[in-house]
Amino acid sequence: MSYVDPYSSDPDQVCPYNRSHIVSSKRFAAHIVKCAKVYSNSNLIICPFNAKHRIEPHLMHSHINYCPQMIPGILDDVQMKRYKEWANQGPTNQENSGV
């Protein structure tokens, strides 16, 4: 059973690979790397602006446009177009696309 301390100043986050994993923000990055290995058959895609964001393929286009960590100019227009196309391909074609 997971316990979330309501008095903690460190907000907890829910693991995108297993919703029963509730992790402190300080440990979240290490946790999702570990869970990504355990759940290697997951189809979650890593956000190009924040590696802590793991997004389902059908939501990636929207996420790229509205990601709070997106900094204009980080990806040029060509790279952004390629990334959006790649994200919309689906998980079966992404391994072969070389992105």
Buried (B, 14 or more C-beta within 10 A) or exposed (E): EEEEEEEEEEEBBBBBBEEEBBBBEEEBBEBBEBBBEEBEEBBBBBBBBBEBBBBEBEEBBEBBEEBEEBEEEEBEEEEBEBBBEBBEEEEEEBEEEEE
